[in-house]
Amino acid sequence: ALETIDITKDPYFMKNHLGSYECRLCLTLHTNEGSYLAHTQGKKHQTNLARRQAKESKEPVILPQPKIKAPKMRLPKIGRPGYRAVSYTHLRAHETPEHLVCRLLLEKKK
């Protein structure tokens, strides 16, 4: 029981923002490293370790699947027109004689 234990290699050891130590396996708080080390030798931690090991041996190891990128769909933007607004003068500048006749006929009907 006098063996040296490297706390930094313990996967359940965590130092929180307040400076106290936590056991992430048992969800317990400890004021110093000695208290945490005593906890790791205790009954609660040992039973939780055994429970975790039994659970992991029952479940198959699931490897992460490679991500497959779906093709990006181009969706229309909601609430925005699909065309740019142009001024009336700009439209008149590009008017052809055929369009001019149509415009004059439409203006007469008003």
Backbone as CSV, one residue per row, in Angstrom:
resi,resn,N_x,N_y,N_z,CA_x,CA_y,CA_z,C_x,C_y,C_z
1,ALA,0.818,-1.193,0.000,0.000,0.000,0.000,0.863,1.259,0.000
2,LEU,2.198,1.090,0.097,3.095,2.244,0.114,3.648,2.575,-1.263
3,GLU,3.010,2.067,-2.304,3.496,2.359,-3.660,3.193,3.804,-4.019
4,THR,4.019,4.384,-4.890,3.795,5.773,-5.312,2.768,5.780,-6.445
5,ILE,1.808,6.649,-6.321,0.734,6.737,-7.315,0.828,8.105,-7.975
6,ASP,0.852,8.110,-9.312,0.895,9.370,-10.057,-0.543,9.827,-10.306
7,ILE,-0.944,10.865,-9.614,-2.327,11.351,-9.720,-2.634,11.878,-11.118
8,THR,-1.630,12.440,-11.792,-1.881,13.030,-13.113,-2.284,11.979,-14.144
9,LYS,-1.938,10.704,-13.893,-2.301,9.642,-14.839,-3.645,9.003,-14.492
10,ASP,-4.233,9.389,-13.383,-5.530,8.852,-12.969,-6.621,9.485,-13.840
11,PRO,-7.406,8.678,-14.579,-8.417,9.259,-15.478,-9.593,9.900,-14.746
12,TYR,-9.770,9.582,-13.469,-10.920,10.106,-12.723,-10.562,11.305,-11.856
13,PHE,-9.293,11.673,-11.808,-8.833,12.786,-10.985,-9.018,14.093,-11.732
14,MET,-9.561,15.099,-11.034,-9.724,16.410,-11.653,-9.620,17.486,-10.584
15,LYS,-8.860,18.525,-10.880,-8.776,19.668,-9.988,-9.737,20.728,-10.529
16,ASN,-10.671,21.174,-9.708,-11.668,22.126,-10.197,-11.191,23.566,-10.032
17,HIS,-12.014,24.491,-10.467,-11.648,25.909,-10.478,-11.515,26.500,-9.078
18,LEU,-12.022,25.829,-8.071,-11.924,26.326,-6.700,-10.661,25.840,-5.988
19,GLY,-9.941,24.920,-6.629,-8.717,24.404,-6.028,-8.915,23.097,-5.286
20,SER,-10.141,22.615,-5.206,-10.350,21.311,-4.568,-10.281,20.223,-5.624
21,TYR,-10.245,18.989,-5.172,-10.056,17.852,-6.065,-11.349,17.056,-6.178
22,GLU,-11.596,16.518,-7.368,-12.825,15.759,-7.613,-12.496,14.377,-8.137
23,CYS,-13.298,13.409,-7.739,-13.249,12.078,-8.340,-14.415,12.034,-9.315
24,ARG,-14.108,11.970,-10.599,-15.164,12.000,-11.612,-15.913,10.673,-11.701
25,LEU,-15.336,9.622,-11.137,-16.012,8.327,-11.119,-17.106,8.304,-10.052
26,CYS,-16.774,8.793,-8.861,-17.700,8.729,-7.729,-18.422,10.047,-7.470
27,LEU,-18.006,11.108,-8.167,-18.574,12.446,-7.981,-18.410,12.940,-6.542
28,THR,-17.193,12.781,-6.014,-16.905,13.236,-4.648,-15.893,14.369,-4.703
29,LEU,-15.945,15.268,-3.702,-15.024,16.396,-3.585,-14.032,16.130,-2.463
30,HIS,-12.775,16.550,-2.662,-11.725,16.352,-1.667,-10.934,17.642,-1.537
31,THR,-10.555,17.969,-0.308,-9.861,19.235,-0.058,-8.393,19.181,-0.429
32,ASN,-7.771,17.999,-0.381,-6.353,17.891,-0.729,-6.073,16.557,-1.424
33,GLU,-4.854,16.411,-1.918,-4.496,15.194,-2.656,-4.505,13.969,-1.756
34,GLY,-4.113,14.136,-0.510,-4.105,13.013,0.434,-5.500,12.448,0.640
35,SER,-6.462,13.336,0.741,-7.853,12.913,0.898,-8.316,12.145,-0.336
36,TYR,-7.914,12.630,-1.527,-8.289,11.936,-2.765,-7.643,10.553,-2.824
37,LEU,-6.355,10.468,-2.460,-5.652,9.176,-2.483,-6.287,8.201,-1.499
38,ALA,-6.693,8.686,-0.328,-7.369,7.818,0.637,-8.701,7.336,0.061
39,HIS,-9.397,8.211,-0.656,-10.668,7.847,-1.280,-10.471,6.745,-2.319
40,THR,-9.388,6.829,-3.093,-9.163,5.816,-4.140,-8.933,4.430,-3.548
41,GLN,-8.473,4.354,-2.319,-8.263,3.055,-1.667,-9.529,2.578,-0.949
42,GLY,-10.536,3.450,-0.859,-11.747,3.133,-0.097,-12.746,2.271,-0.828
43,LYS,-13.782,1.866,-0.085,-14.791,0.928,-0.584,-15.633,1.514,-1.718
44,LYS,-16.058,2.761,-1.570,-16.931,3.381,-2.578,-16.232,3.443,-3.937
45,HIS,-14.995,3.906,-3.965,-14.247,4.030,-5.221,-13.981,2.653,-5.821
46,GLN,-13.632,1.695,-4.996,-13.321,0.348,-5.501,-14.573,-0.321,-6.082
47,THR,-15.722,-0.152,-5.444,-16.945,-0.751,-6.003,-17.346,-0.063,-7.299
48,ASN,-17.165,1.268,-7.365,-17.475,1.974,-8.615,-16.534,1.561,-9.737
49,LEU,-15.265,1.319,-9.411,-14.309,0.834,-10.416,-14.734,-0.535,-10.937
50,ALA,-15.121,-1.433,-10.028,-15.553,-2.773,-10.430,-16.809,-2.702,-11.287
51,ARG,-17.743,-1.816,-10.906,-18.981,-1.650,-11.676,-18.679,-1.128,-13.077
52,ARG,-17.780,-0.147,-13.172,-17.405,0.414,-14.477,-16.740,-0.644,-15.349
53,GLN,-15.848,-1.436,-14.747,-15.137,-2.465,-15.512,-16.105,-3.536,-16.014
54,ALA,-17.075,-3.930,-15.188,-18.069,-4.930,-15.599,-18.930,-4.394,-16.737
55,LYS,-19.295,-3.122,-16.645,-20.130,-2.506,-17.678,-19.374,-2.442,-19.007
56,GLU,-18.096,-2.070,-18.962,-17.304,-1.965,-20.190,-17.025,-3.325,-20.802
57,SER,-16.906,-4.371,-19.981,-16.644,-5.704,-20.534,-17.896,-6.273,-21.196
58,LYS,-19.089,-5.870,-20.714,-20.338,-6.328,-21.315,-20.604,-5.673,-22.661
59,GLU,-20.376,-4.362,-22.740,-20.674,-3.607,-23.954,-19.560,-3.778,-24.979
60,PRO,-19.915,-3.940,-26.251,-18.870,-4.000,-27.279,-18.222,-2.624,-27.463
61,VAL,-16.970,-2.639,-27.876,-16.255,-1.385,-28.099,-16.775,-0.753,-29.384
62,ILE,-17.230,0.469,-29.288,-17.776,1.178,-30.447,-16.721,2.158,-30.937
63,LEU,-16.259,1.925,-32.147,-15.272,2.829,-32.739,-16.000,3.967,-33.439
64,PRO,-15.444,5.162,-33.399,-16.099,6.277,-34.094,-16.098,6.057,-35.598
65,GLN,-17.234,6.309,-36.205,-17.379,6.136,-37.647,-16.840,7.367,-38.373
66,PRO,-16.214,7.169,-39.536,-15.747,8.346,-40.288,-16.941,9.173,-40.749
67,LYS,-16.789,10.462,-40.666,-17.883,11.355,-41.047,-17.974,11.452,-42.563
68,ILE,-19.190,11.326,-43.058,-19.442,11.450,-44.486,-20.120,12.798,-44.698
69,LYS,-19.495,13.607,-45.527,-20.061,14.938,-45.770,-21.194,14.838,-46.777
70,ALA,-22.329,15.358,-46.387,-23.478,15.394,-47.278,-23.292,16.563,-48.244
71,PRO,-23.778,16.420,-49.477,-23.650,17.550,-50.413,-24.414,18.755,-49.890
72,LYS,-23.805,19.900,-50.012,-24.414,21.124,-49.503,-25.530,21.562,-50.442
73,MET,-26.716,21.737,-49.868,-27.866,22.144,-50.667,-27.960,23.661,-50.663
74,ARG,-28.245,24.206,-51.821,-28.423,25.656,-51.916,-29.895,25.961,-51.690
75,LEU,-30.173,26.582,-50.568,-31.548,26.934,-50.240,-31.746,28.423,-50.453
76,PRO,-32.930,28.824,-50.917,-33.166,30.265,-51.088,-33.224,30.946,-49.725
77,LYS,-32.779,32.186,-49.698,-32.828,32.945,-48.453,-34.244,33.439,-48.254
78,ILE,-34.759,33.193,-47.082,-36.134,33.584,-46.773,-36.173,35.073,-46.469
79,GLY,-37.132,35.769,-47.058,-37.326,37.180,-46.769,-36.501,38.115,-47.622
80,ARG,-35.721,37.573,-48.528,-34.927,38.442,-49.397,-35.285,38.149,-50.848
81,PRO,-35.389,39.185,-51.668,-35.719,38.920,-53.071,-34.539,38.278,-53.791
82,GLY,-34.863,37.503,-54.827,-33.825,36.856,-55.603,-33.254,37.774,-56.675
83,TYR,-33.639,39.013,-56.681,-33.152,39.966,-57.669,-32.737,41.249,-56.963
84,ARG,-31.932,42.019,-57.643,-31.521,43.313,-57.080,-32.492,44.388,-57.535
85,ALA,-32.832,45.269,-56.642,-33.720,46.374,-56.997,-32.920,47.418,-57.781
86,VAL,-33.502,47.900,-58.871,-32.829,48.928,-59.674,-33.757,50.131,-59.802
87,SER,-33.174,51.252,-60.048,-33.968,52.480,-60.134,-34.721,52.553,-61.469
88,TYR,-35.744,53.379,-61.506,-36.541,53.570,-62.718,-35.684,54.178,-63.832
89,THR,-34.787,55.075,-63.454,-33.912,55.706,-64.466,-32.994,54.669,-65.096
90,HIS,-32.538,53.744,-64.301,-31.672,52.683,-64.825,-32.448,51.847,-65.853
91,LEU,-33.699,51.552,-65.557,-34.513,50.792,-66.501,-34.721,51.570,-67.800
92,ARG,-34.973,52.850,-67.678,-35.191,53.689,-68.866,-33.930,53.765,-69.723
93,ALA,-32.767,53.726,-69.109,-31.501,53.823,-69.843,-31.301,52.617,-70.754
94,HIS,-31.829,51.475,-70.353,-31.639,50.248,-71.147,-32.869,49.904,-71.979
95,GLU,-33.760,50.848,-72.149,-35.001,50.595,-72.860,-34.741,50.537,-74.373
96,THR,-35.370,49.550,-75.024,-35.259,49.432,-76.486,-36.512,50.062,-77.093
97,PRO,-36.505,50.354,-78.387,-37.704,50.945,-79.016,-38.960,50.073,-78.849
98,GLU,-38.806,48.748,-78.860,-39.962,47.862,-78.698,-40.563,48.019,-77.297
99,HIS,-39.697,48.067,-76.318,-40.164,48.228,-74.936,-40.783,49.611,-74.729
100,LEU,-40.245,50.599,-75.432,-40.752,51.961,-75.294,-42.214,52.023,-75.751
101,VAL,-42.510,51.330,-76.860,-43.880,51.306,-77.377,-44.805,50.639,-76.356
102,CYS,-44.364,49.524,-75.772,-45.181,48.818,-74.774,-45.425,49.716,-73.563
103,ARG,-44.394,50.430,-73.115,-44.525,51.285,-71.950,-45.498,52.429,-72.227
104,LEU,-45.402,53.008,-73.424,-46.288,54.126,-73.762,-47.735,53.657,-73.847
105,LEU,-47.952,52.443,-74.383,-49.310,51.903,-74.452,-49.875,51.649,-73.068
106,LEU,-49.041,51.146,-72.155,-49.484,50.876,-70.786,-49.798,52.165,-70.056
107,GLU,-48.984,53.219,-70.309,-49.222,54.497,-69.640,-50.515,55.151,-70.137
108,LYS,-50.880,54.917,-71.415,-52.115,55.483,-71.977,-53.337,54.886,-71.302
109,LYS,-53.266,53.581,-70.938,-54.407,52.893,-70.334,-54.735,53.419,-68.951
110,LYS,-53.803,54.040,-68.277,-54.030,54.520,-66.906,-54.974,55.635,-66.834
